[in-house]
Amino acid sequence: MPILYMQEELITDEKGMPVELIYRKVNAQFEKYFLYKEDVIGKKASEIFPESMPEFLHFIKKALDENKAITFPYYFKKINTFYDVILKGTQHSNIIDVFCLDSTELHKAQQKLSTINNKLSMSLEVANIVPWKWDLQSHTILCDINKPIELSASGKDVAEEQLAVPDNQYFAKIFKEDRTRVEQAYKDLIEGRSDKVKEEYRIVNPHKGLHRIDWVEAQAAVETRDENGTPLTLVGSSLVITERKKMEQELVNASPVFYASANATLIACLDRLFYSTKFDKTMKVGASVVCARRGGCSATFDELNKYFTISDMPIASGQYWNCIHGRKVGEAALDEEGKQTMRGVARNMVFLMKSIALGKEAFGLPEKEKKVYTSFINP
């Protein structure tokens, strides 16, 4: 990468303020890109490059006053080139060495990177995803790793540490009933018992003088390790899924038994879900639960299970068909046998999911044949 060199003599006024520069030496690179030495030596800088004089005089005075080298960026508009300029005093108090390094490609790359970072930041913001980094040594979590980039792009130089919070403060916001589970998940990641974290949990946020509960889906992995393999930093993302959780709850609430079957809204949703989603549902555990005032549970239970049994999905069952009885809010809590059935279904479902995960890791999924379609009536 070519380096341009100039040696200049500083001219000051009666108050000692820099007012002019005289060229004393230039190298071959300067001659190649600008002017031959015979056209420059002994000439005033204000005659050769008048537009750059104010900036150069300012930094030259700074370099001489502080008795140290000064580096600053400079854009030469005439040739659309960026330079990193280094000014250094010599043993002569009024002589300055000037080095100019062409940094145009670096500047373009930085601009491109800044544009990409800003677009990424906007995309994550639209998607409601917050990227974060956890420094395990300082016990701090930078809750939005794009924020320093955004602030630097706006001219504010802010270090990551200024935007970080103590990790105990971060975890204190997690809903008490979820906190132990989440902390254990991260402990397993840090101690090498898992490769990544993916957890859904509730956080408590102050909102207009009240406490609002939001659902968050967090994912994390190890970013850096020390020479012994011990994790130093984790990186991850947090996605607010409160609305999704509300939809899930609304789906459950909107599914009573009507005329010994599930209501039309639920059936329409399941028809579309199982027909249009192309991901493989093999060995994903399903469980349907029905509730009715009196009759219709068995027929509805059978109707819902048909979605699982056509998709290679095991069904979690309990000590009785998965049903409970009640009409008004709170009445199902009086059905002791129904509640016991629900607890059994939940335990069996967890056991099945864990067992299938272990079996999948050890043996893989069962081999599937290419599907054959046979119509009962052939034209």
Backbone torsions as a table, in degrees:
resi	resn	phi	psi	omega
1	MET	NA	121.3	-175.0
2	PRO	-66.1	141.9	177.1
3	ILE	-118.8	123.2	176.6
4	LEU	-87.0	139.1	-179.1
5	TYR	-128.7	136.8	174.1
6	MET	-137.9	142.1	169.7
7	GLN	-113.3	126.2	-173.8
8	GLU	-126.4	146.7	176.1
9	GLU	-99.6	130.9	-177.9
10	LEU	-89.9	129.9	176.2
11	ILE	-108.0	130.3	-179.5
12	THR	-117.7	162.0	175.9
13	ASP	-88.0	-173.8	-177.2
14	GLU	-63.9	-18.7	177.9
15	LYS	-93.3	1.3	179.7
16	GLY	83.9	12.1	179.8
17	MET	-88.0	136.0	179.3
18	PRO	-62.3	131.6	179.6
19	VAL	-129.3	-18.8	-175.9
20	GLU	-157.9	158.7	175.2
21	LEU	-128.6	139.6	176.7
22	ILE	-118.4	129.1	179.6
23	TYR	-73.5	128.6	177.5
24	ARG	-113.2	-32.9	178.6
25	LYS	-146.4	150.3	169.8
26	VAL	-144.4	154.9	179.1
27	ASN	-99.3	-179.8	-175.7
28	ALA	-64.6	-33.2	-179.7
29	GLN	-66.5	-38.3	176.6
30	PHE	-61.6	-43.0	179.5
31	GLU	-64.4	-35.9	-178.1
32	LYS	-66.2	-41.0	-172.9
33	TYR	-97.8	-19.9	-176.6
34	PHE	-126.5	-91.5	-173.4
35	LEU	-133.4	154.2	174.5
36	TYR	-69.8	152.8	-174.6
37	LYS	-60.3	-36.0	-179.6
38	GLU	-65.5	-18.9	178.0
39	ASP	-92.3	-4.7	-172.9
40	VAL	-120.5	-46.5	-173.6
41	ILE	-55.8	129.6	-179.8
42	GLY	85.1	-6.6	-179.0
43	LYS	-88.6	156.2	176.8
44	LYS	-79.4	140.6	177.6
45	ALA	-64.1	-30.9	179.8
46	SER	-66.5	-19.4	177.5
47	GLU	-88.5	-31.9	-176.9
48	ILE	-86.0	-52.7	-178.6
49	PHE	-129.6	71.5	-176.2
50	PRO	-62.6	-33.1	-176.5
51	GLU	-68.8	-22.6	-177.4
52	SER	-93.7	-7.5	-173.7
53	MET	-57.5	-51.2	-176.6
54	PRO	-56.3	-45.0	-177.4
55	GLU	-68.2	-44.4	-179.2
56	PHE	-66.1	-41.8	178.8
57	LEU	-62.8	-39.1	178.8
58	HIS	-60.8	-48.6	-176.6
59	PHE	-75.5	-30.1	176.2
60	ILE	-64.8	-44.0	177.4
61	LYS	-60.5	-40.2	179.5
62	LYS	-63.6	-43.3	180.0
63	ALA	-63.3	-40.6	-179.5
64	LEU	-72.8	-42.2	-179.9
65	ASP	-62.7	-40.2	-176.5
66	GLU	-93.0	-6.4	177.8
67	ASN	54.8	49.5	178.2
68	LYS	-153.7	163.5	177.9
69	ALA	-71.9	141.4	179.2
70	ILE	-120.9	133.4	176.8
71	THR	-117.3	134.9	177.3
72	PHE	-150.3	152.8	178.5
73	PRO	-84.3	145.8	178.5
74	TYR	-142.9	133.4	178.7
75	TYR	-104.4	118.2	178.4
76	PHE	-94.7	100.9	-169.9
77	LYS	-63.3	-36.2	-174.7
78	LYS	-58.4	-37.0	-179.2
79	ILE	-113.8	11.2	176.4
80	ASN	51.8	52.9	-176.5
81	THR	-131.3	138.0	175.8
82	PHE	-98.9	139.1	177.2
83	TYR	-127.3	146.1	163.6
84	ASP	-96.8	115.2	-174.6
85	VAL	-102.3	130.2	177.3
86	ILE	-115.4	123.8	178.6
87	LEU	-110.8	132.2	-178.4
88	LYS	-144.0	129.7	177.6
89	GLY	-72.0	159.0	177.6
90	THR	-112.5	-173.5	178.4
91	GLN	-67.9	-17.7	174.1
92	HIS	-92.5	126.2	-170.4
93	SER	-61.6	-24.3	-176.2
94	ASN	-109.0	13.9	-179.8
95	ILE	-111.6	131.5	-177.1
96	ILE	-122.4	133.2	170.3
97	ASP	-92.4	131.2	-178.5
98	VAL	-122.9	124.0	177.6
99	PHE	-117.5	133.6	-179.6
100	CYS	-125.0	120.4	-179.5
101	LEU	-109.6	123.4	-179.9
102	ASP	-66.3	114.1	-178.2
103	SER	-117.5	25.0	-175.9
104	THR	-61.0	-47.7	-178.5
105	GLU	-63.6	-40.5	177.7
106	LEU	-63.2	-43.0	179.5
107	HIS	-61.9	-43.2	178.7
108	LYS	-62.7	-40.8	178.6
109	ALA	-64.3	-40.2	178.7
110	GLN	-66.0	-39.5	177.3
111	GLN	-63.0	-42.7	179.5
112	LYS	-64.2	-43.7	178.8
113	LEU	-62.9	-41.5	178.8
114	SER	-62.4	-41.3	178.7
115	THR	-63.4	-43.5	179.1
116	ILE	-63.1	-43.7	179.8
117	ASN	-62.4	-40.6	179.2
118	ASN	-66.0	-40.5	177.8
119	LYS	-65.2	-41.6	177.9
120	LEU	-62.1	-43.6	179.5
121	SER	-60.5	-43.5	179.0
122	MET	-64.3	-40.7	-179.6
123	SER	-64.1	-43.1	179.5
124	LEU	-65.6	-37.1	179.5
125	GLU	-66.6	-42.1	178.1
126	VAL	-62.9	-39.9	-179.4
127	ALA	-80.0	-1.9	179.6
128	ASN	64.0	32.9	178.5
129	ILE	-105.0	130.2	179.4
130	VAL	-112.6	111.4	175.3
131	PRO	-78.9	145.7	-178.4
132	TRP	-144.7	163.8	177.9
133	LYS	-136.2	134.6	-177.3
134	TRP	-113.3	115.5	175.7
135	ASP	-88.6	107.9	-174.2
136	LEU	-72.7	-21.8	179.9
137	GLN	-79.6	-42.9	179.7
138	SER	-90.7	-3.8	-179.9
139	HIS	55.8	43.0	177.9
140	THR	-127.2	151.5	179.4
141	ILE	-122.9	120.4	172.7
142	LEU	-83.2	108.9	-167.6
143	CYS	-76.7	-13.1	175.2
144	ASP	-149.7	99.8	-174.0
145	ILE	-71.2	-9.8	176.5
146	ASN	-86.2	-15.7	-174.3
147	LYS	-62.7	-44.1	176.6
148	PRO	-59.6	-34.9	178.2
149	ILE	-65.4	-44.4	-179.5
150	GLU	-62.5	-44.2	-176.9
151	LEU	-69.1	-38.0	178.5
152	SER	-66.7	-34.2	178.7
153	ALA	-67.4	-25.5	179.4
154	SER	-93.3	8.6	175.8
155	GLY	93.4	5.7	179.6
156	LYS	-104.8	120.6	-178.7
157	ASP	-90.7	101.8	-176.0
158	VAL	-123.1	126.0	179.0
159	ALA	-77.4	153.5	-179.7
160	GLU	-58.4	-36.6	-175.9
161	GLU	-59.7	-28.7	-178.5
162	GLN	-70.7	-19.8	-177.5
163	LEU	-107.9	3.8	-178.3
164	ALA	-88.6	154.7	176.8
165	VAL	-125.0	152.4	176.3
166	PRO	-59.6	141.6	-176.5
167	ASP	-64.7	-31.5	179.3
168	ASN	-67.3	-30.5	175.7
169	GLN	-69.1	-38.6	178.2
170	TYR	-63.4	-47.6	-176.8
171	PHE	-72.9	-23.0	178.8
172	ALA	-65.0	-22.3	179.8
173	LYS	-79.8	-13.8	179.9
174	ILE	-72.8	136.9	179.9
175	PHE	-53.5	135.1	-171.3
176	LYS	-54.3	-40.4	-177.5
177	GLU	-71.1	-18.4	179.8
178	ASP	-99.0	-18.6	-167.8
179	ARG	-61.2	-46.6	-177.4
180	THR	-60.5	-42.2	-179.9
181	ARG	-63.6	-43.3	-179.2
182	VAL	-67.0	-44.0	179.1
183	GLU	-61.1	-38.9	178.6
184	GLN	-66.2	-37.4	179.1
185	ALA	-62.1	-43.1	178.6
186	TYR	-70.9	-34.9	176.9
187	LYS	-62.9	-41.4	177.9
188	ASP	-62.6	-38.2	178.4
189	LEU	-66.5	-46.9	-177.2
190	ILE	-65.4	-37.9	-177.2
191	GLU	-89.8	7.1	171.8
192	GLY	85.3	11.1	-179.6
193	ARG	-86.7	-8.9	175.3
194	SER	-147.2	160.2	-177.9
195	ASP	-93.8	-24.0	-178.7
196	LYS	-155.5	164.2	176.8
197	VAL	-114.9	134.6	170.3
198	LYS	-142.9	104.8	-174.6
199	GLU	-133.9	145.9	170.8
200	GLU	-110.1	131.4	-178.6
201	TYR	-155.0	167.7	-179.3
202	ARG	-99.6	144.6	173.5
203	ILE	-124.2	151.4	-178.1
204	VAL	-105.6	120.4	179.9
205	ASN	-120.4	135.6	173.6
206	PRO	-69.7	136.1	-178.3
207	HIS	-148.6	110.1	178.3
208	LYS	54.2	46.0	177.3
209	GLY	81.4	-3.8	179.5
210	LEU	-116.3	175.6	177.1
211	HIS	-108.7	118.9	-179.8
212	ARG	-103.4	138.5	179.4
213	ILE	-102.7	124.1	176.2
214	ASP	-116.4	150.2	174.2
215	TRP	-95.6	138.6	-179.7
216	VAL	-130.1	138.3	170.3
217	GLU	-107.6	116.9	-177.0
218	ALA	-113.1	139.5	173.6
219	GLN	-128.9	145.4	-177.4
220	ALA	-154.5	155.5	175.7
221	ALA	-150.2	165.8	179.0
222	VAL	-75.4	132.2	177.6
223	GLU	-95.2	-53.3	-177.6
224	THR	-131.5	153.0	177.4
225	ARG	-132.2	158.6	174.8
226	ASP	-84.5	-174.6	-175.7
227	GLU	-65.3	-18.1	178.4
228	ASN	-94.8	2.3	179.5
229	GLY	87.6	3.9	179.6
230	THR	-76.9	130.0	-179.5
231	PRO	-59.7	136.4	176.4
232	LEU	-105.5	-41.3	179.6
233	THR	-138.0	148.3	172.9
234	LEU	-115.7	147.2	172.6
235	VAL	-124.1	149.6	-179.6
236	GLY	-167.5	-171.9	179.1
237	SER	-142.1	152.4	176.4
238	SER	-123.7	127.0	179.8
239	LEU	-116.2	123.2	177.8
240	VAL	-75.4	120.1	-175.3
241	ILE	-119.9	25.2	-177.4
242	THR	-57.0	-45.6	-178.8
243	GLU	-64.7	-38.2	178.2
244	ARG	-62.8	-41.8	179.4
245	LYS	-65.3	-36.5	177.3
246	LYS	-63.9	-41.4	179.0
247	MET	-63.3	-40.0	178.8
248	GLU	-62.9	-42.6	-179.2
249	GLN	-67.9	-39.3	178.5
250	GLU	-63.9	-35.3	178.5
251	LEU	-62.8	-41.7	178.2
252	VAL	-67.2	-45.4	-177.3
253	ASN	-66.1	-27.5	-175.5
254	ALA	-93.8	25.5	-174.5
255	SER	-128.5	57.7	174.4
256	PRO	-77.0	171.3	176.9
257	VAL	-86.7	120.9	175.8
258	PHE	-119.1	124.8	176.6
259	TYR	50.5	47.0	177.1
260	ALA	60.2	32.7	175.3
261	SER	-156.1	165.5	176.3
262	ALA	-69.1	155.2	-177.4
263	ASN	-71.3	161.6	-171.2
264	ALA	-63.1	-34.6	-179.2
265	THR	-61.7	-45.2	-179.7
266	LEU	-65.9	-44.0	-179.0
267	ILE	-63.0	-41.6	178.1
268	ALA	-61.7	-41.1	179.5
269	CYS	-64.6	-45.9	-178.7
270	LEU	-68.2	-37.9	176.6
271	ASP	-57.8	-47.6	-179.1
272	ARG	-68.0	-42.4	-178.5
273	LEU	-60.3	-49.7	-175.1
274	PHE	-79.7	-19.9	179.1
275	TYR	-85.5	-43.0	-169.0
276	SER	-93.1	-20.2	179.6
277	THR	-81.4	128.4	-173.5
278	LYS	-97.1	-5.3	-178.2
279	PHE	-70.3	150.8	-176.5
280	ASP	-73.5	123.4	-179.7
281	LYS	-98.6	7.5	-178.1
282	THR	-55.5	128.7	176.6
283	MET	64.8	16.8	169.2
284	LYS	-86.5	126.2	-172.1
285	VAL	-76.2	132.2	176.8
286	GLY	-116.7	152.0	175.7
287	ALA	-150.1	126.4	175.4
288	SER	-107.2	141.6	179.6
289	VAL	-129.5	134.5	-178.2
290	VAL	-125.9	152.1	-180.0
291	CYS	-138.2	135.0	179.3
292	ALA	-146.3	160.8	177.1
293	ARG	-67.5	-40.6	-176.1
294	ARG	-145.5	-73.9	-176.4
295	GLY	-113.4	168.7	176.4
296	GLY	104.5	-6.2	-177.5
297	CYS	-64.4	-47.5	-174.2
298	SER	-62.5	-43.9	-179.6
299	ALA	-65.3	-39.9	179.3
300	THR	-67.8	-41.5	178.3
301	PHE	-58.9	-44.2	179.2
302	ASP	-64.6	-39.6	-179.4
303	GLU	-62.3	-45.3	-176.9
304	LEU	-70.1	-35.8	-178.2
305	ASN	-66.3	-21.2	-178.9
306	LYS	-63.3	-27.8	177.6
307	TYR	-66.7	-36.4	180.0
308	PHE	-74.0	-42.7	-172.3
309	THR	-74.9	-8.6	174.4
310	ILE	-99.5	3.0	-174.6
311	SER	-123.3	20.7	-179.0
312	ASP	58.9	33.9	-177.8
313	MET	-107.5	125.5	172.9
314	PRO	-65.8	151.3	-178.6
315	ILE	-112.6	132.6	175.7
316	ALA	-87.0	125.7	-179.7
317	SER	-122.6	176.7	179.5
318	GLY	-131.9	-153.5	-177.3
319	GLN	-78.1	-11.9	179.9
320	TYR	-148.1	171.0	174.9
321	TRP	-58.2	146.8	-170.6
322	ASN	-73.5	73.4	-178.6
323	CYS	-139.0	157.0	178.7
324	ILE	-145.8	156.1	-172.5
325	HIS	-116.8	141.9	176.8
326	GLY	167.0	153.9	178.6
327	ARG	-115.0	-52.5	-179.2
328	LYS	-92.7	163.8	177.5
329	VAL	-59.4	127.1	178.1
330	GLY	98.1	-17.5	-177.9
331	GLU	-69.3	-34.0	-179.9
332	ALA	-63.1	-23.0	179.2
333	ALA	-67.4	-15.5	179.1
334	LEU	-86.6	-11.5	-178.9
335	ASP	-86.7	88.6	-175.0
336	GLU	-63.7	-41.6	179.4
337	GLU	-66.8	-39.9	177.5
338	GLY	-61.6	-43.6	179.0
339	LYS	-63.8	-38.6	178.2
340	GLN	-65.3	-37.6	176.6
341	THR	-62.8	-43.8	179.5
342	MET	-61.5	-41.3	178.8
343	ARG	-64.3	-39.5	178.3
344	GLY	-65.8	-41.0	177.6
345	VAL	-59.8	-44.8	-178.3
346	ALA	-62.3	-46.2	180.0
347	ARG	-64.6	-42.2	-179.8
348	ASN	-65.8	-36.5	179.4
349	MET	-65.3	-44.3	177.9
350	VAL	-62.2	-43.0	179.4
351	PHE	-62.1	-44.1	179.4
352	LEU	-62.1	-44.2	-179.3
353	MET	-62.4	-44.3	179.1
354	LYS	-66.5	-42.2	-178.9
355	SER	-65.2	-42.0	179.4
356	ILE	-65.6	-38.0	178.1
357	ALA	-62.8	-42.9	177.6
358	LEU	-65.6	-43.2	179.3
359	GLY	-64.5	-38.8	178.8
360	LYS	-63.1	-40.2	-179.9
361	GLU	-68.9	-37.6	-176.5
362	ALA	-84.3	-39.5	-172.1
363	PHE	-121.9	-13.4	-175.1
364	GLY	83.1	176.2	179.0
365	LEU	-80.2	155.9	177.9
366	PRO	-58.4	145.6	178.7
367	GLU	-66.7	137.9	-179.5
368	LYS	-113.2	135.7	176.0
369	GLU	-82.8	158.0	173.8
370	LYS	-65.9	130.8	-172.4
371	LYS	-67.4	135.9	178.0
372	VAL	-111.3	132.3	179.5
373	TYR	-107.1	123.2	177.8
374	THR	-125.8	114.5	177.4
375	SER	-82.8	146.1	179.3
376	PHE	-70.7	-30.1	179.7
377	ILE	-123.8	120.6	177.6
378	ASN	-104.0	126.5	180.0
379	PRO	-67.2	NA	NA
